[in-house]
Amino acid sequence: MDISAIATADLKALLERIPAELKRRENEDKAKARKEIEAIAAAHGFSLDDLLGGVSEPKVKKAVAVKYRHLENGDLAWTGRGRQPKWVADYLASGGTLEHLMV
């Protein structure tokens, strides 16, 4: 496709319409593919859910509760998992204990 003869204004207008058209076509293609897959499954005596085990929602990781908080700056917190933050290591090096930082 030679687009060199298209006016700049027409190209810009086309550029604005392309994302919506691509999304519409993608949705259309997905629906068509799903129907084809459902037909194949039905031809073998199954539903799509039978083959895929039902569609489940992706698992969302739950936030871990804060276990330790800085004594002076409440914005500094640590769950107790992973590597110790520098402020915790500094506090422990100065003779403090984790029990003092517990929430």
C-alpha positions as CSV (number, residue, x, y, z in Angstrom):
1,M,0.0,0.0,0.0
2,D,1.5,3.3,-1.1
3,I,0.5,6.1,1.4
4,S,2.9,8.7,0.0
5,A,0.1,10.4,-2.0
6,I,-2.3,10.8,1.0
7,A,-2.5,14.3,2.4
8,T,-1.0,14.9,5.8
9,A,-4.4,15.9,7.3
10,D,-6.0,12.7,6.0
11,L,-3.1,10.6,7.4
12,K,-3.6,12.2,10.8
13,A,-7.3,11.6,10.7
14,L,-6.7,8.0,9.7
15,L,-4.1,7.6,12.5
16,E,-6.7,8.6,15.1
17,R,-9.3,6.1,13.8
18,I,-6.8,3.1,13.5
19,P,-6.7,2.1,17.3
20,A,-10.5,1.8,17.5
21,E,-10.7,-0.1,14.3
22,L,-7.9,-2.5,15.4
23,K,-9.7,-3.1,18.7
24,R,-13.0,-3.7,16.9
25,R,-11.4,-6.2,14.5
26,E,-9.5,-7.9,17.3
27,N,-12.8,-8.4,19.3
28,E,-14.5,-9.7,16.1
29,D,-11.6,-12.2,15.5
30,K,-11.7,-13.4,19.1
31,A,-15.5,-14.0,18.9
32,K,-15.1,-15.9,15.6
33,A,-12.2,-18.0,17.0
34,R,-14.3,-18.8,20.1
35,K,-17.2,-19.9,18.1
36,E,-14.9,-22.2,16.0
37,I,-13.4,-23.7,19.1
38,E,-16.8,-24.2,20.7
39,A,-18.0,-26.0,17.5
40,I,-14.9,-28.3,17.6
41,A,-15.6,-29.1,21.3
42,A,-19.3,-29.7,20.6
43,A,-18.4,-32.1,17.8
44,H,-16.5,-34.1,20.3
45,G,-19.3,-34.0,22.9
46,F,-17.8,-31.3,25.2
47,S,-18.5,-27.7,26.1
48,L,-15.6,-25.2,26.2
49,D,-15.9,-25.1,30.0
50,D,-15.6,-28.9,30.1
51,L,-12.3,-28.7,28.3
52,L,-10.9,-25.7,30.1
53,G,-12.3,-26.5,33.5
54,G,-14.2,-23.3,33.7
55,V,-12.8,-19.8,33.4
56,S,-11.4,-18.6,36.6
57,E,-10.3,-15.2,37.7
58,P,-6.6,-14.6,38.0
59,K,-5.3,-14.9,41.5
60,V,-4.6,-11.6,43.2
61,K,-1.9,-11.5,45.8
62,K,-3.1,-10.2,49.1
63,A,-1.1,-7.4,50.7
64,V,1.0,-8.6,53.6
65,A,0.3,-6.8,56.9
66,V,3.0,-4.5,58.2
67,K,4.8,-6.1,61.1
68,Y,7.4,-3.5,62.0
69,R,7.3,0.3,61.8
70,H,10.0,3.0,62.4
71,L,9.6,4.6,65.8
72,E,9.9,8.2,64.6
73,N,8.9,8.0,60.9
74,G,5.6,6.1,60.6
75,D,5.9,6.0,56.8
76,L,8.8,3.5,57.1
77,A,7.3,0.1,57.5
78,W,8.4,-3.5,56.9
79,T,6.3,-6.7,56.7
80,G,9.2,-8.9,58.0
81,R,9.5,-10.6,54.7
82,G,12.5,-10.3,52.4
83,R,15.6,-8.4,53.0
84,Q,15.7,-6.1,56.0
85,P,15.4,-2.4,55.1
86,K,18.3,-0.2,55.9
87,W,16.5,1.6,58.7
88,V,15.8,-1.8,60.4
89,A,19.4,-2.8,60.0
90,D,20.6,0.5,61.4
91,Y,18.3,0.3,64.3
92,L,19.5,-3.2,65.2
93,A,23.1,-2.2,64.8
94,S,22.6,0.6,67.3
95,G,21.4,-1.9,69.9
96,G,17.7,-1.9,69.3
97,T,15.5,-5.0,69.0
98,L,12.9,-6.0,66.5
99,E,10.4,-6.3,69.4
100,H,10.6,-2.5,69.9
101,L,9.6,-2.0,66.2
102,M,6.7,-4.4,66.3
103,V,3.3,-2.9,65.4
